[in-house]
Amino acid sequence: MSHYFDRDIALKMLEAQLIAAGAPVRPQTLERLYAFYQLLEEGNKHANLTSISGWESVRDELIVRSFPLAHLLNSAQPGARLIDIGTGAGVPGLVIKIVYPHLEVALIDATRKKIDFLTAAIDALDLKEVTAIHARAEDLAHHQPYRESYDFAVARALGSLSEIAELLLPFVAVGGTAAALKTAGVDGEAAQAAFAASQMGGEPAVLFLVERQGMDTPGDGPADTLVTWRKATPTPERYPRRAGVPHKTPLAAPASHSTTAKVSGE
């Protein structure tokens, strides 16, 4: 039996979910997000960009679940710079650019086919001030104009919070914020990552618990967590360590080191 799809209803539902998540919706936002979905579906036929497919899954898992970041980005000034590490198929970075077009965005991934897809998608979506860069974060962070040059560094599904802290914070200017999108129940992991964050110049993490905005039962699923670190001091030149080391050997606190994280519920 065929499944009837009403595009107008689908976009109205997406609009409601974005508003519920706290994200702004501008005139071109919904059309561009749907166009991104179409590009992703087509791209997946030729390369393994993501295991998530179909409008409802892409909408809920890739688009809407990017917007716990609205906590940070709604106050971002025009021209603020954001870098997405391990962007994959452009989540969350390209989705953020569509919803916050006034941001300058860099999309970083070590897989060439994903960067090729993103480069084509940026052109097809007619987006400006967004670039896709084929690189390892551990290498790129040691070069200008990337090191300590961004107001925001973000990542989703990149690894442990200790690894994420080491990969993100070197890109962040003092006074900026690194942010990781995670599922619920990461309090212990955030505490373990406090040492790594402090070594990168980050303050203790702040955790925001955010209700998921699903299709059928908004707010009824498990909460997601937005983990943020404010950059307080410059990152020592020796960090991040060489490619692969933050993943294989996450920075760990000495036995006497105390770790804490603040939790904020919404």
C-alpha positions in Angstrom: 0.0 0.0 0.0 1.4 3.4 -1.0 2.1 6.0 1.6 0.6 9.4 0.8 3.0 12.3 1.5 1.8 15.8 1.7 4.8 18.1 1.4 3.0 21.2 2.7 1.8 19.4 5.8 5.3 17.9 6.3 6.8 21.4 6.3 4.2 22.8 8.6 5.0 20.0 11.1 8.8 20.7 10.8 8.1 24.4 11.4 6.2 23.5 14.6 9.0 21.3 15.8 11.7 23.9 15.1 9.7 26.5 17.0 9.1 24.1 19.9 12.9 23.5 19.9 13.5 27.3 20.2 15.0 27.7 16.7 14.0 30.6 14.4 12.1 29.9 11.2 12.8 32.4 8.4 11.1 32.5 5.0 13.6 30.3 3.2 14.4 28.0 6.1 11.8 25.2 5.5 12.3 25.1 1.8 16.1 24.8 2.2 15.8 22.2 4.9 13.6 20.1 2.6 16.0 20.6 -0.3 18.9 19.4 2.0 16.8 16.3 2.7 16.4 15.6 -1.0 20.1 16.1 -1.6 20.9 13.8 1.2 18.6 11.1 -0.1 20.2 11.3 -3.5 23.7 11.4 -2.1 23.1 8.3 -0.1 22.4 6.4 -3.3 26.1 6.9 -4.3 27.9 7.1 -1.0 27.3 6.0 2.6 26.7 9.4 4.0 24.3 8.4 6.9 22.3 5.4 7.9 19.3 7.6 8.5 16.9 7.9 5.6 13.3 8.9 4.9 11.7 12.3 5.6 10.4 11.6 9.1 13.7 10.1 10.3 15.9 12.7 8.7 13.6 15.4 10.1 13.5 14.1 13.7 17.0 12.6 14.0 19.2 14.9 11.9 17.4 18.3 11.7 15.3 18.8 14.8 17.8 17.0 17.1 20.4 19.6 16.1 18.6 22.4 17.9 19.4 22.0 21.5 22.1 24.3 20.1 19.4 27.1 19.9 20.4 27.7 23.5 23.6 29.1 22.2 22.9 30.3 18.8 19.9 32.5 19.2 22.0 35.2 20.7 24.8 34.9 18.2 25.7 38.1 16.4 25.9 38.4 12.6 29.3 37.2 11.4 29.9 35.0 14.4 32.0 32.0 13.4 31.1 28.4 14.0 33.1 25.2 13.2 31.5 21.7 13.0 34.1 19.0 13.7 33.3 15.5 12.2 30.3 17.0 10.4 29.6 13.9 8.3 26.7 14.6 6.0 26.5 18.2 7.4 24.9 17.6 10.8 24.7 19.8 12.7 26.8 22.3 10.8 25.0 22.6 7.5 21.6 22.4 9.2 22.7 25.3 11.5 23.8 27.4 8.5 20.4 27.0 6.9 18.6 28.1 10.1 21.1 30.7 11.1 22.3 32.1 7.7 24.0 35.1 9.4 26.7 32.8 10.8 30.0 32.0 9.1 30.3 28.2 9.2 33.2 25.7 8.5 32.4 22.0 8.1 35.3 19.7 8.9 35.5 16.0 8.1 38.2 13.5 7.4 36.2 11.5 4.8 36.6 12.9 1.2 33.3 11.6 -0.1 31.4 13.5 2.6 33.2 16.7 1.9 32.5 16.3 -1.8 28.8 15.9 -1.0 28.8 19.0 1.2 30.6 21.1 -1.4 28.0 20.2 -3.9 25.1 20.7 -1.4 26.4 24.2 -0.5 26.3 25.2 -4.1 22.9 23.6 -4.8 21.4 25.4 -1.7 23.0 28.7 -2.7 24.6 29.2 0.7 27.2 31.8 1.3 30.0 32.1 3.9 30.1 28.3 4.5 33.0 26.0 3.5 33.6 22.3 3.6 37.2 21.3 4.5 38.7 17.8 4.1 41.0 17.5 7.2 41.7 15.8 10.5 40.7 18.1 13.4 44.0 17.2 15.2 46.0 18.6 12.3 43.8 21.6 11.4 43.7 23.0 14.9 47.5 23.7 14.8 47.1 26.0 11.8 45.8 29.5 11.3 43.3 30.8 10.5 41.6 28.0 12.4 43.2 27.8 15.8 41.4 29.8 18.5 39.4 31.6 15.8 35.8 30.5 16.3 33.0 31.8 18.6 31.5 28.3 18.6 32.8 24.8 17.9 30.2 22.0 17.8 30.1 18.2 17.4 27.6 15.4 17.4 28.3 11.7 17.7 32.1 12.3 17.6 33.3 10.2 20.5 33.6 10.5 24.3 33.3 13.9 25.9 37.0 13.8 26.8 37.9 13.3 23.2 35.4 16.0 22.1 36.8 18.5 24.5 40.4 18.0 23.2 39.2 18.3 19.6 36.9 21.3 19.9 38.4 23.7 22.4 41.6 24.4 20.5 39.5 26.0 17.7 37.6 28.2 20.1 38.6 31.8 20.9 38.9 32.8 24.5 35.3 33.8 25.6 33.8 31.4 23.0 32.0 28.1 23.6 32.5 24.5 22.6 29.3 22.3 22.5 28.6 18.6 22.1 25.2 17.1 21.4 24.7 13.9 23.4 21.9 11.7 24.6 20.7 11.8 28.2 22.6 10.4 31.1 26.1 11.8 30.5 26.7 13.4 33.9 29.4 10.9 34.8 31.1 11.2 31.4 31.0 15.0 31.6 32.7 14.8 35.0 35.4 12.5 33.6 35.9 15.0 30.7 36.5 18.0 33.0 40.2 17.4 33.2 40.6 17.3 29.4 38.5 20.5 29.1 40.6 22.2 31.7 43.8 21.3 29.9 42.4 22.9 26.8 41.5 26.1 28.6 37.9 25.3 29.2 35.7 26.0 32.2 33.7 23.2 33.9 30.9 21.9 31.6 27.4 23.1 31.8 24.8 20.5 30.8 21.4 21.4 29.4 18.7 18.7 29.4 16.4 19.2 26.4 13.2 17.3 25.6 13.1 15.7 22.2 10.6 17.0 19.7 9.4 13.8 18.0 6.8 13.5 15.3 4.0 11.8 17.2 4.7 12.5 20.8 6.8 15.8 21.1 8.7 15.8 24.4 7.7 12.2 25.2 11.0 10.6 24.2 14.2 10.5 26.2 15.9 13.9 26.7 19.0 14.9 24.9 21.9 16.7 26.5 23.8 19.8 25.3 27.2 19.8 26.9 29.0 23.2 26.8 32.4 24.4 27.8 33.3 28.1 27.9 36.8 28.9 26.8 38.6 30.7 29.6 42.3 30.6 28.7 44.3 29.8 25.5 45.0 26.2 24.7 48.6 25.1 25.2 50.4 24.6 21.9 50.9 20.9 22.5 47.1 20.3 22.1 45.4 18.7 20.5 47.7 15.7 20.3 48.5 14.0 17.0 45.7 12.4 14.9 44.0 9.4 16.6 45.6 9.9 20.0 42.6 11.7 21.6 40.4 8.8 20.6 42.8 6.0 21.6 44.0 7.6 24.8 41.6 10.2 26.2 43.1 12.6 28.7 42.4 11.4 32.2 42.7 13.2 35.5 45.2 12.2 38.1 43.6 10.3 41.0 43.6 13.4 43.2 41.9 15.6 40.6 38.3 16.7 41.4 35.8 17.0 38.6 32.4 18.7 38.5 29.8 19.6 36.0 26.7 21.8 36.3 23.3 20.6 35.1 20.6 22.9 33.8 17.2 21.4 33.1 14.8 22.9 30.7 
